[in-house]
Amino acid sequence: MPLAHSPVSRRIARVPIVLALALTLSVITLGYIMLGVIPMILFALGYLGGFIFWLLKPSSASFRDIAAPYFVTLAIFILHKYEERTAEFFPALSNLTGTPMPDSGSALAILLYALAAAWLLVPWLMVRRRQLGYFLAWSFFMAMGVTELAHFVFPLFAGGPYAYFPGMWSVIPLAPAAWWGLRNLVCSHSAEGATLR
């Protein structure tokens, strides 16, 4: 019997569920405190969406199954953050939402970045077949493939003709790369990933 379906593993599984839920709620709460309601909803799409899919659609993928889309998505995400910074995404978002732009050096901003950096643990955790790694993979690909599409929605609320919104161009390759990762999480049936802990 695979470990993932044994009574012992069900008891162990409570720990990653609590950790994943705590991470999800922390990011959503920080999003609300720092950026307001709209960004909070967007964070929820990625993290809460990832949490729900992780619970409802357990993946048997190994990290090898998602390695290519993970690293491609991560590389494009770094370019995306560069585009956002140089194009002044946060001032534009602040103008749109009416919420003052947060101080990027504040303790809350650093904490939010630290929580997002947990996505870097995906390879290490999934290679060890840890359930928390699967949650982080789901939330990473959901955030990159669903949440980031908001860049194409923001111009609709900018009060003028539809135009470029900071960060928009890099989402064009970013979202499909993340969809590739989601597809591999759903469709891979690797024996290597079948015994989760």
Backbone as ProteinMPNN parsed JSONL, in Angstrom:
{"seq_chain_A": "MPLAHSPVSRRIARVPIVLALALTLSVITLGYIMLGVIPMILFALGYLGGFIFWLLKPSSASFRDIAAPYFVTLAIFILHKYEERTAEFFPALSNLTGTPMPDSGSALAILLYALAAAWLLVPWLMVRRRQLGYFLAWSFFMAMGVTELAHFVFPLFAGGPYAYFPGMWSVIPLAPAAWWGLRNLVCSHSAEGATLR", "coords_chain_A": {"N_chain_A": [[0.857, -1.207, 0.0], [0.671, 2.209, -0.897], [2.459, 4.769, 0.797], [1.132, 7.208, 0.902], [-1.538, 6.63, 1.269], [-1.787, 5.379, 3.649], [-2.735, 4.907, 7.163], [-0.845, 6.102, 8.836], [0.327, 8.048, 7.187], [-1.85, 9.736, 6.836], [-2.093, 10.953, 9.325], [0.363, 12.319, 9.449], [-0.032, 14.025, 7.343], [-1.567, 16.097, 8.282], [0.092, 18.028, 9.351], [1.535, 19.298, 7.109], [-0.782, 20.373, 5.912], [-1.722, 22.231, 7.789], [0.504, 23.947, 7.845], [0.53, 24.828, 5.161], [-1.951, 26.117, 5.018], [-1.567, 28.114, 6.925], [0.496, 29.586, 5.703], [-0.846, 30.422, 3.395], [-2.98, 32.013, 4.454], [-1.467, 33.94, 5.751], [-0.146, 35.28, 3.632], [-2.356, 36.286, 2.208], [-3.494, 37.958, 4.161], [-1.378, 39.79, 4.627], [-1.283, 40.883, 2.072], [-3.703, 42.271, 2.041], [-3.337, 44.14, 4.165], [-1.123, 45.607, 3.278], [-1.608, 46.328, 0.582], [-4.324, 46.492, -0.02], [-7.797, 45.663, -0.887], [-8.172, 44.635, -3.561], [-5.574, 43.606, -4.459], [-5.378, 41.715, -2.406], [-7.407, 39.9, -3.078], [-6.355, 38.984, -5.466], [-3.989, 37.721, -4.576], [-5.21, 35.719, -3.166], [-6.312, 34.204, -5.224], [-4.079, 32.895, -6.289], [-2.729, 31.647, -4.034], [-4.796, 30.563, -2.325], [-6.267, 29.295, -4.298], [-4.299, 27.498, -5.202], [-4.009, 26.017, -2.843], [-6.542, 24.794, -2.594], [-6.678, 23.245, -4.985], [-4.483, 21.592, -4.524], [-5.424, 20.073, -2.39], [-7.753, 18.905, -3.479], [-6.983, 17.742, -5.868], [-4.767, 15.709, -5.738], [-1.399, 15.382, -6.681], [0.629, 13.081, -8.474], [2.973, 13.632, -9.592], [6.512, 13.766, -10.105], [9.338, 15.812, -9.102], [10.938, 15.932, -11.319], [9.102, 15.774, -13.372], [7.991, 18.299, -13.439], [10.107, 20.001, -13.59], [11.227, 21.405, -15.843], [9.081, 23.282, -16.672], [8.928, 24.603, -14.195], [11.469, 25.876, -13.771], [11.624, 27.442, -16.08], [9.353, 29.074, -15.748], [10.061, 30.335, -13.351], [12.344, 31.782, -14.156], [11.202, 33.543, -16.043], [9.482, 34.872, -14.343], [11.277, 36.303, -12.745], [12.214, 38.13, -14.655], [9.773, 39.364, -15.062], [9.342, 40.629, -12.584], [11.392, 42.475, -12.766], [10.506, 44.0, -14.942], [8.152, 45.039, -13.785], [9.278, 46.606, -11.739], [10.895, 48.509, -13.13], [8.979, 49.708, -14.726], [7.363, 50.83, -12.906], [5.221, 49.519, -11.413], [3.92, 49.34, -8.843], [3.329, 52.081, -8.048], [1.479, 52.589, -10.135], [-0.495, 50.681, -9.583], [-1.269, 51.61, -7.083], [-2.392, 54.083, -7.778], [-4.579, 53.137, -9.142], [-6.057, 51.641, -7.253], [-6.292, 53.325, -5.098], [-5.057, 52.884, -2.727], [-2.399, 53.687, -0.624], [1.013, 53.406, -1.735], [3.042, 50.791, -0.517], [5.902, 50.865, 1.708], [8.769, 49.598, 0.43], [10.843, 48.674, 1.944], [9.868, 48.049, 4.412], [9.088, 46.135, 7.398], [6.869, 44.473, 7.024], [6.748, 44.276, 4.235], [9.16, 42.98, 3.691], [8.647, 40.598, 5.015], [6.54, 39.626, 3.432], [7.869, 39.197, 0.994], [9.624, 37.235, 1.872], [7.876, 35.14, 2.461], [6.921, 34.601, -0.108], [9.279, 33.709, -1.182], [9.36, 31.127, -0.385], [8.587, 29.559, -2.484], [10.921, 28.867, -3.742], [11.696, 26.618, -2.489], [10.463, 24.493, -3.665], [11.811, 22.574, -5.482], [13.587, 21.231, -3.676], [11.834, 20.212, -1.695], [9.985, 18.683, -3.21], [11.612, 16.749, -4.429], [12.175, 15.278, -2.227], [9.72, 14.3, -1.809], [7.796, 15.64, -0.253], [4.728, 16.726, 1.032], [4.202, 19.439, 1.398], [5.808, 20.625, -0.504], [4.424, 20.048, -2.844], [2.12, 21.557, -2.48], [3.297, 24.124, -2.58], [4.207, 24.098, -5.215], [1.752, 23.96, -6.625], [0.608, 26.437, -5.775], [2.497, 28.236, -6.748], [2.418, 27.889, -9.586], [-0.294, 28.469, -9.993], [-0.426, 31.142, -9.135], [1.33, 32.374, -10.974], [0.151, 31.665, -13.397], [-2.532, 32.369, -13.277], [-3.189, 34.512, -11.403], [-1.392, 36.524, -12.298], [-2.487, 37.258, -14.707], [-4.093, 39.366, -14.2], [-2.855, 41.704, -14.931], [-3.739, 42.244, -17.446], [-6.292, 42.947, -17.012], [-6.338, 45.164, -15.359], [-6.016, 47.596, -16.973], [-8.616, 48.038, -17.836], [-9.858, 49.346, -15.815], [-8.624, 51.714, -15.563], [-9.594, 54.112, -16.42], [-9.322, 55.236, -18.951], [-8.469, 54.847, -22.48], [-7.858, 51.439, -23.446], [-4.718, 50.326, -22.492], [-1.142, 49.798, -22.132], [-0.228, 48.261, -19.067], [1.917, 48.445, -16.303], [4.181, 45.75, -16.241], [2.85, 44.088, -17.907], [3.819, 43.006, -20.414], [5.678, 40.927, -19.909], [4.063, 39.01, -18.823], [2.929, 37.701, -20.903], [4.63, 35.539, -21.882], [4.917, 34.394, -19.372], [2.475, 33.396, -18.167], [1.63, 31.19, -19.92], [3.85, 29.48, -19.506], [3.483, 28.807, -16.836], [1.016, 27.507, -17.05], [1.807, 25.245, -18.393], [3.264, 24.034, -16.336], [1.131, 23.547, -14.53], [-0.369, 21.757, -16.054], [1.414, 19.577, -16.137], [1.516, 18.908, -13.437], [-1.076, 17.969, -13.089], [-1.38, 15.96, -15.028], [0.768, 14.155, -14.914], [1.856, 10.964, -13.906], [3.803, 9.829, -12.161], [5.693, 7.214, -10.793], [7.684, 7.802, -9.079], [6.772, 9.991, -7.674], [4.738, 9.053, -6.157], [4.61, 8.268, -3.483], [3.976, 10.175, -1.043], [5.049, 12.346, 1.644]], "CA_chain_A": [[0.0, 0.0, 0.0], [1.489, 3.407, -0.909], [2.471, 5.513, 2.051], [0.195, 8.33, 0.843], [-2.885, 6.215, 1.635], [-1.747, 4.648, 4.913], [-3.193, 5.692, 8.31], [0.257, 6.915, 9.35], [0.501, 9.226, 6.358], [-2.963, 10.666, 7.06], [-1.758, 11.74, 10.513], [1.455, 13.212, 9.087], [-0.533, 15.002, 6.375], [-2.176, 17.256, 8.959], [1.112, 19.059, 9.555], [1.652, 20.157, 5.925], [-2.025, 21.111, 5.664], [-1.717, 23.387, 8.698], [1.543, 24.87, 7.377], [0.084, 25.422, 3.899], [-3.041, 27.044, 5.315], [-0.974, 29.262, 7.624], [1.194, 30.382, 4.689], [-1.875, 31.025, 2.541], [-3.671, 33.082, 5.19], [-0.494, 35.008, 6.025], [0.06, 36.056, 2.41], [-3.597, 37.011, 1.921], [-3.621, 39.023, 5.168], [-0.378, 40.817, 4.326], [-1.721, 41.556, 0.852], [-4.757, 43.224, 2.399], [-2.782, 45.206, 5.002], [-0.164, 46.437, 2.551], [-1.996, 46.76, -0.762], [-5.757, 46.697, -0.147], [-8.701, 44.553, -1.173], [-7.975, 44.029, -4.885], [-4.419, 42.704, -4.421], [-5.671, 40.59, -1.515], [-8.182, 38.937, -3.869], [-5.428, 38.39, -6.433], [-3.148, 36.781, -3.837], [-6.055, 34.572, -2.819], [-6.449, 33.362, -6.422], [-2.904, 32.047, -6.403], [-2.442, 30.821, -2.86], [-5.967, 29.782, -1.928], [-6.538, 28.41, -5.426], [-3.32, 26.421, -5.125], [-4.326, 25.195, -1.673], [-7.739, 23.995, -2.9], [-6.321, 22.231, -5.978], [-3.574, 20.657, -3.866], [-6.225, 19.144, -1.591], [-8.755, 18.201, -4.276], [-6.362, 17.061, -7.014], [-3.397, 15.311, -5.358], [-0.564, 15.079, -7.836], [1.638, 12.04, -8.319], [4.137, 14.052, -10.364], [7.787, 13.953, -9.421], [9.875, 17.12, -9.48], [11.443, 15.804, -12.688], [7.976, 16.026, -14.277], [7.685, 19.734, -13.529], [11.352, 20.781, -13.496], [11.37, 22.35, -16.96], [8.197, 24.448, -16.517], [9.23, 25.339, -12.958], [12.614, 26.766, -13.949], [11.263, 28.432, -17.106], [8.428, 30.023, -15.116], [10.827, 31.12, -12.374], [13.186, 32.734, -14.886], [10.345, 34.597, -16.613], [8.972, 35.649, -13.206], [12.33, 37.263, -12.377], [12.118, 39.19, -15.67], [8.513, 40.063, -14.806], [9.553, 41.542, -11.446], [12.234, 43.564, -13.279], [9.628, 44.881, -15.721], [7.294, 45.765, -12.843], [10.054, 47.628, -11.026], [11.318, 49.593, -14.023], [7.788, 50.378, -15.27], [6.668, 51.406, -11.74], [3.954, 48.821, -11.232], [3.23, 49.631, -7.596], [2.656, 53.383, -8.135], [0.31, 52.474, -11.019], [-1.521, 49.947, -8.834], [-1.743, 52.51, -6.035], [-3.295, 55.044, -8.423], [-5.785, 52.412, -9.544], [-6.831, 51.179, -6.099], [-6.438, 54.362, -4.084], [-4.328, 52.478, -1.523], [-1.025, 54.204, -0.698], [2.041, 52.427, -2.054], [3.77, 50.415, 0.687], [7.345, 51.057, 1.754], [9.357, 48.311, 0.052], [11.813, 48.249, 2.949], [9.218, 47.838, 5.702], [9.131, 44.767, 7.926], [5.793, 43.695, 6.401], [7.131, 43.999, 2.847], [10.212, 41.957, 3.745], [7.979, 39.341, 5.379], [5.787, 39.151, 2.259], [8.853, 38.645, 0.056], [10.15, 35.997, 2.462], [6.862, 34.097, 2.273], [6.923, 34.246, -1.533], [10.528, 32.984, -1.45], [9.139, 29.696, -0.1], [8.477, 28.87, -3.78], [12.25, 28.357, -4.092], [11.855, 25.314, -1.833], [9.748, 23.453, -4.415], [12.657, 21.442, -5.896], [14.113, 20.505, -2.513], [10.746, 19.487, -1.033], [9.379, 17.671, -4.08], [12.561, 15.646, -4.589], [12.003, 14.472, -1.005], [8.316, 13.894, -1.842], [7.084, 16.267, 0.863], [3.449, 17.276, 0.581], [4.265, 20.899, 1.369], [6.39, 20.992, -1.793], [3.363, 19.981, -3.848], [1.305, 22.757, -2.281], [4.035, 25.284, -3.087], [4.192, 24.022, -6.681], [0.409, 24.362, -7.055], [0.39, 27.873, -5.567], [3.396, 28.96, -7.649], [1.884, 27.871, -10.954], [-1.578, 29.187, -9.998], [-0.149, 32.577, -9.048], [1.94, 32.841, -12.222], [-0.702, 31.394, -14.549], [-3.882, 32.921, -13.111], [-3.149, 35.827, -10.766], [-0.664, 37.52, -13.098], [-3.328, 37.713, -15.824], [-4.73, 40.626, -13.792], [-2.208, 42.812, -15.651], [-4.537, 42.542, -18.638], [-7.597, 43.43, -16.537], [-6.149, 46.482, -14.75], [-6.285, 48.738, -17.856], [-10.059, 48.259, -17.989], [-10.307, 50.193, -14.71], [-7.718, 52.86, -15.477], [-10.316, 55.338, -16.747], [-8.959, 55.747, -20.273], [-8.44, 53.771, -23.47], [-7.072, 50.273, -23.03], [-3.307, 50.579, -22.785], [-0.157, 49.031, -21.36], [-0.153, 48.405, -17.62], [3.253, 47.955, -15.939], [4.333, 44.322, -16.018], [1.973, 43.337, -18.819], [4.459, 42.287, -21.515], [6.322, 39.682, -19.481], [3.036, 38.015, -18.489], [2.591, 36.959, -22.131], [5.249, 34.211, -21.788], [4.865, 33.855, -18.007], [1.261, 32.614, -17.923], [1.678, 29.867, -20.566], [4.851, 28.634, -18.842], [2.834, 28.299, -15.623], [-0.008, 26.536, -17.467], [2.57, 24.037, -18.67], [3.506, 23.422, -15.036], [-0.139, 23.027, -14.008], [-0.703, 20.565, -16.836], [2.271, 18.475, -15.708], [1.075, 18.491, -12.103], [-2.337, 17.244, -13.213], [-1.349, 14.823, -15.952], [1.87, 13.221, -14.694], [1.566, 9.865, -12.983], [5.119, 9.266, -11.923], [5.828, 6.334, -9.618], [8.625, 8.466, -8.187], [6.059, 10.95, -6.843], [3.498, 8.438, -5.646], [4.611, 8.075, -2.025], [4.196, 11.491, -0.439], [5.144, 12.395, 3.108]], "C_chain_A": [[0.883, 1.243, 0.0], [1.362, 4.158, 0.403], [1.416, 6.605, 2.074], [-1.195, 7.943, 1.3], [-2.915, 5.459, 2.966], [-2.254, 5.516, 6.046], [-2.1, 6.588, 8.869], [0.393, 8.183, 8.539], [-0.635, 10.212, 6.535], [-2.696, 11.532, 8.278], [-0.662, 12.749, 10.192], [0.944, 14.335, 8.197], [-1.144, 16.222, 7.045], [-1.169, 18.389, 9.126], [1.299, 19.91, 8.304], [0.386, 20.937, 5.608], [-2.085, 22.36, 6.531], [-0.689, 24.419, 8.235], [1.115, 25.584, 6.095], [-1.024, 26.444, 4.134], [-2.514, 28.296, 6.017], [-0.246, 30.175, 6.631], [0.2, 31.122, 3.809], [-2.541, 32.21, 3.227], [-2.737, 34.244, 5.498], [-0.302, 35.894, 4.808], [-1.176, 36.891, 2.076], [-3.768, 38.186, 2.885], [-2.629, 40.143, 4.907], [-0.743, 41.585, 3.064], [-2.777, 42.605, 1.147], [-4.186, 44.416, 3.168], [-1.938, 46.172, 4.169], [-0.723, 47.064, 1.277], [-3.487, 46.973, -0.964], [-6.511, 45.472, -0.622], [-8.388, 43.867, -2.507], [-6.742, 43.129, -4.908], [-4.641, 41.503, -3.494], [-6.433, 39.5, -2.279], [-7.268, 38.226, -4.873], [-4.499, 37.385, -5.765], [-3.948, 35.524, -3.507], [-6.231, 33.644, -4.017], [-5.277, 32.388, -6.532], [-2.738, 31.098, -5.233], [-3.626, 29.96, -2.445], [-6.368, 28.822, -3.048], [-5.587, 27.226, -5.431], [-3.603, 25.467, -3.983], [-5.5, 24.257, -1.971], [-7.408, 22.899, -3.911], [-5.386, 21.174, -5.385], [-4.358, 19.613, -3.063], [-7.155, 18.287, -2.452], [-8.164, 17.373, -5.418], [-4.927, 16.673, -6.659], [-2.603, 14.881, -6.584], [0.409, 13.957, -7.507], [2.882, 12.38, -9.136], [5.384, 14.041, -9.49], [8.297, 15.349, -9.789], [10.406, 17.073, -10.908], [10.347, 16.119, -13.696], [7.698, 17.517, -14.46], [8.928, 20.603, -13.562], [11.47, 21.816, -14.605], [10.399, 23.523, -16.831], [8.479, 25.256, -15.26], [10.363, 26.34, -13.201], [12.359, 27.81, -15.033], [10.36, 29.5, -16.507], [9.165, 30.917, -14.126], [11.687, 32.168, -13.066], [12.35, 33.88, -15.464], [9.774, 35.468, -15.503], [10.006, 36.674, -12.752], [12.336, 38.429, -13.369], [10.864, 40.033, -15.461], [8.672, 41.057, -13.661], [10.424, 42.721, -11.879], [11.385, 44.543, -14.088], [8.729, 45.695, -14.797], [8.053, 46.897, -12.155], [10.395, 48.799, -11.935], [10.13, 50.371, -14.586], [6.913, 50.964, -14.163], [5.26, 50.83, -11.576], [3.22, 49.268, -9.975], [2.644, 51.049, -7.541], [1.408, 53.333, -9.022], [-0.827, 51.748, -10.321], [-2.117, 50.825, -7.74], [-2.713, 53.548, -6.601], [-4.631, 54.398, -8.772], [-6.675, 52.091, -8.351], [-7.095, 52.263, -5.064], [-5.76, 54.019, -2.772], [-2.9, 52.986, -1.643], [-0.015, 53.089, -0.953], [2.83, 52.087, -0.791], [5.254, 50.717, 0.562], [8.004, 49.705, 1.5], [10.372, 47.794, 1.066], [11.204, 47.984, 4.309], [9.29, 46.37, 6.113], [8.063, 43.898, 7.266], [6.129, 43.342, 4.951], [8.194, 42.902, 2.793], [9.608, 40.605, 4.082], [7.217, 38.764, 4.185], [6.729, 38.543, 1.223], [9.414, 37.318, 0.569], [9.159, 34.85, 2.286], [6.808, 33.642, 0.814], [8.178, 33.452, -1.891], [10.408, 31.505, -1.114], [8.989, 28.9, -1.389], [9.821, 28.292, -4.219], [12.519, 26.997, -3.459], [11.2, 24.173, -2.606], [10.671, 22.307, -4.838], [13.106, 20.586, -4.715], [13.028, 19.65, -1.862], [10.162, 18.391, -1.921], [10.316, 16.495, -4.333], [12.457, 14.702, -3.392], [10.56, 14.014, -0.816], [7.54, 14.396, -0.626], [5.82, 16.938, 0.342], [3.481, 18.796, 0.491], [4.871, 21.388, 0.048], [5.365, 20.98, -2.91], [2.421, 21.175, -3.711], [1.999, 23.979, -2.873], [4.079, 25.283, -4.615], [2.838, 24.459, -7.228], [0.238, 25.879, -6.929], [1.273, 28.709, -6.484], [2.806, 29.033, -9.058], [0.522, 28.569, -11.043], [-1.349, 30.694, -9.977], [0.394, 33.117, -10.364], [0.985, 32.707, -13.414], [-2.089, 31.991, -14.479], [-3.821, 34.346, -12.558], [-2.505, 36.879, -11.661], [-1.442, 37.996, -14.321], [-4.066, 39.01, -15.486], [-4.103, 41.832, -14.485], [-2.994, 43.198, -16.9], [-5.922, 43.072, -18.278], [-7.468, 44.85, -15.988], [-6.432, 47.646, -15.701], [-7.769, 49.037, -18.047], [-10.594, 49.214, -16.928], [-9.47, 51.458, -14.575], [-8.367, 54.171, -15.915], [-9.926, 55.961, -18.07], [-9.031, 54.634, -21.284], [-7.554, 52.625, -22.983], [-5.625, 50.467, -23.457], [-2.433, 49.716, -21.89], [-0.276, 49.33, -19.879], [1.17, 47.78, -17.189], [3.28, 46.466, -15.586], [3.607, 43.46, -17.033], [2.738, 42.466, -19.812], [5.06, 40.96, -21.076], [5.319, 38.615, -19.064], [2.689, 37.172, -19.72], [3.315, 35.613, -22.183], [5.101, 33.564, -20.411], [3.659, 32.947, -17.792], [1.292, 31.254, -18.626], [2.717, 28.926, -19.95], [4.255, 28.01, -17.584], [1.738, 27.286, -15.967], [0.637, 25.192, -17.799], [2.85, 23.286, -17.357], [2.249, 22.831, -14.425], [-0.539, 21.753, -14.74], [0.126, 19.372, -16.366], [1.933, 17.999, -14.303], [-0.165, 17.609, -12.198], [-2.161, 15.932, -13.964], [-0.243, 13.808, -15.703], [1.479, 12.18, -13.658], [2.843, 9.113, -12.695], [5.133, 8.392, -10.668], [6.745, 6.978, -8.602], [7.91, 9.427, -7.242], [4.876, 10.369, -6.121], [3.457, 8.273, -4.141], [4.984, 9.383, -1.339], [4.297, 11.382, 1.068], [4.859, 13.796, 3.578]], "O_chain_A": [[1.782, 1.332, 0.836], [0.305, 4.18, 1.032], [0.858, 6.908, 3.129], [-1.975, 8.814, 1.685], [-3.965, 4.953, 3.364], [-2.223, 6.742, 5.933], [-2.375, 7.698, 9.324], [0.555, 9.269, 9.096], [-0.421, 11.417, 6.4], [-3.03, 12.717, 8.279], [-0.74, 13.904, 10.61], [1.425, 15.465, 8.281], [-1.228, 17.283, 6.427], [-1.527, 19.564, 9.053], [1.234, 21.136, 8.399], [0.463, 22.049, 5.087], [-2.459, 23.431, 6.053], [-0.966, 25.619, 8.231], [1.311, 26.792, 5.954], [-1.032, 27.51, 3.52], [-2.963, 29.406, 5.735], [-0.36, 31.398, 6.713], [0.379, 32.303, 3.511], [-2.652, 33.289, 2.644], [-3.16, 35.399, 5.508], [-0.295, 37.119, 4.925], [-1.061, 38.06, 1.707], [-4.144, 39.282, 2.471], [-2.992, 41.318, 4.958], [-0.538, 42.796, 2.989], [-2.756, 43.696, 0.577], [-4.507, 45.565, 2.864], [-2.024, 47.389, 4.331], [-0.365, 48.187, 0.924], [-3.892, 47.566, -1.963], [-5.946, 44.385, -0.745], [-8.345, 42.638, -2.57], [-6.846, 41.982, -5.341], [-4.151, 40.407, -3.764], [-6.133, 38.314, -2.138], [-7.394, 37.022, -5.098], [-4.245, 36.314, -6.316], [-3.429, 34.41, -3.563], [-6.292, 32.426, -3.849], [-5.462, 31.208, -6.831], [-2.621, 29.887, -5.417], [-3.474, 28.756, -2.236], [-6.758, 27.684, -2.79], [-6.005, 26.087, -5.639], [-3.458, 24.254, -4.128], [-5.456, 23.073, -1.639], [-7.806, 21.749, -3.726], [-5.495, 19.993, -5.715], [-4.012, 18.431, -3.052], [-7.327, 17.096, -2.195], [-8.783, 16.413, -5.878], [-3.978, 17.235, -7.207], [-3.085, 14.112, -7.415], [0.946, 13.89, -6.401], [3.743, 11.526, -9.35], [5.314, 14.279, -8.284], [7.75, 15.995, -10.683], [10.333, 18.069, -11.628], [10.626, 16.67, -14.761], [7.225, 17.942, -15.515], [8.817, 21.829, -13.562], [11.779, 22.978, -14.34], [10.842, 24.67, -16.875], [8.29, 26.473, -15.255], [10.229, 27.519, -12.874], [12.827, 28.943, -14.919], [10.57, 30.693, -16.728], [8.919, 32.122, -14.072], [11.754, 33.313, -12.619], [12.744, 35.043, -15.384], [9.598, 36.672, -15.69], [9.646, 37.8, -12.408], [12.451, 39.586, -12.965], [10.879, 41.249, -15.654], [8.2, 42.191, -13.747], [10.222, 43.843, -11.414], [11.518, 45.759, -13.944], [8.559, 46.898, -14.994], [7.537, 48.004, -12.008], [10.206, 49.955, -11.556], [10.253, 51.558, -14.89], [5.853, 51.527, -14.436], [4.262, 51.55, -11.598], [2.022, 49.546, -10.028], [1.539, 51.211, -7.023], [0.396, 53.957, -8.704], [-1.987, 52.141, -10.442], [-3.323, 50.791, -7.496], [-3.732, 53.856, -5.982], [-5.68, 55.038, -8.703], [-7.894, 52.246, -8.418], [-8.01, 52.142, -4.25], [-5.868, 54.77, -1.804], [-2.247, 52.744, -2.658], [-0.166, 51.974, -0.455], [3.248, 52.99, -0.066], [5.794, 50.813, -0.54], [7.814, 48.768, 2.276], [10.722, 46.614, 1.051], [11.928, 47.72, 5.269], [9.521, 45.486, 5.289], [8.307, 42.726, 6.976], [5.829, 42.24, 4.492], [8.132, 42.007, 1.95], [9.998, 39.585, 3.514], [7.244, 37.555, 3.954], [6.43, 37.499, 0.643], [9.649, 36.393, -0.209], [9.555, 33.721, 1.997], [6.668, 32.452, 0.531], [8.15, 32.618, -2.797], [11.26, 30.71, -1.512], [9.234, 27.694, -1.398], [9.857, 27.33, -4.987], [13.46, 26.303, -3.845], [11.362, 23.009, -2.242], [10.34, 21.15, -4.574], [13.013, 19.36, -4.758], [13.273, 18.494, -1.515], [9.876, 17.293, -1.444], [9.858, 15.357, -4.441], [12.627, 13.49, -3.523], [10.218, 13.416, 0.204], [6.732, 13.671, -0.046], [5.85, 17.635, -0.673], [2.855, 19.378, -0.394], [4.49, 22.443, -0.458], [5.424, 21.806, -3.821], [1.978, 21.739, -4.712], [1.377, 24.774, -3.579], [3.999, 26.34, -5.24], [2.772, 25.236, -8.181], [-0.222, 26.533, -7.866], [0.856, 29.769, -6.95], [2.71, 30.111, -9.645], [0.216, 29.194, -12.059], [-2.0, 31.436, -10.712], [-0.02, 34.182, -10.823], [1.005, 33.532, -14.327], [-2.763, 32.113, -15.502], [-4.34, 35.276, -13.174], [-3.009, 37.996, -11.772], [-1.101, 39.021, -14.91], [-4.599, 39.676, -16.374], [-4.747, 42.873, -14.615], [-2.925, 44.338, -17.358], [-6.639, 43.584, -19.138], [-8.388, 45.654, -16.134], [-7.047, 48.622, -15.271], [-8.138, 50.162, -18.381], [-11.65, 49.821, -17.108], [-9.59, 52.188, -13.591], [-7.754, 55.231, -15.793], [-10.193, 57.145, -18.28], [-9.59, 53.576, -20.997], [-6.621, 52.83, -22.207], [-5.337, 50.736, -24.623], [-2.92, 49.002, -21.014], [-0.408, 50.484, -19.473], [1.517, 46.696, -17.658], [2.51, 45.992, -14.75], [3.737, 42.236, -17.02], [2.362, 41.316, -20.039], [4.961, 39.968, -21.8], [5.675, 37.442, -18.958], [2.206, 36.048, -19.584], [2.677, 34.61, -22.502], [5.151, 32.34, -20.286], [3.81, 31.837, -17.283], [1.004, 30.243, -17.985], [2.496, 27.717, -19.879], [4.486, 26.836, -17.295], [1.556, 26.308, -15.242], [0.073, 24.135, -17.516], [2.693, 22.067, -17.281], [2.286, 21.737, -13.862], [-0.992, 20.788, -14.123], [-0.406, 18.272, -16.215], [2.051, 16.81, -14.008], [-0.289, 16.621, -11.474], [-2.729, 14.91, -13.579], [-0.307, 12.697, -16.231], [0.843, 12.496, -12.653], [2.951, 7.914, -12.953], [4.639, 8.794, -9.614], [6.613, 6.739, -7.402], [8.381, 9.66, -6.129], [4.087, 11.105, -5.529], [2.374, 8.15, -3.568], [6.157, 9.658, -1.09], [3.733, 10.483, 1.692], [4.886, 14.061, 4.78]]}, "name": "protein", "num_of_chains": 1, "seq": "MPLAHSPVSRRIARVPIVLALALTLSVITLGYIMLGVIPMILFALGYLGGFIFWLLKPSSASFRDIAAPYFVTLAIFILHKYEERTAEFFPALSNLTGTPMPDSGSALAILLYALAAAWLLVPWLMVRRRQLGYFLAWSFFMAMGVTELAHFVFPLFAGGPYAYFPGMWSVIPLAPAAWWGLRNLVCSHSAEGATLR"}
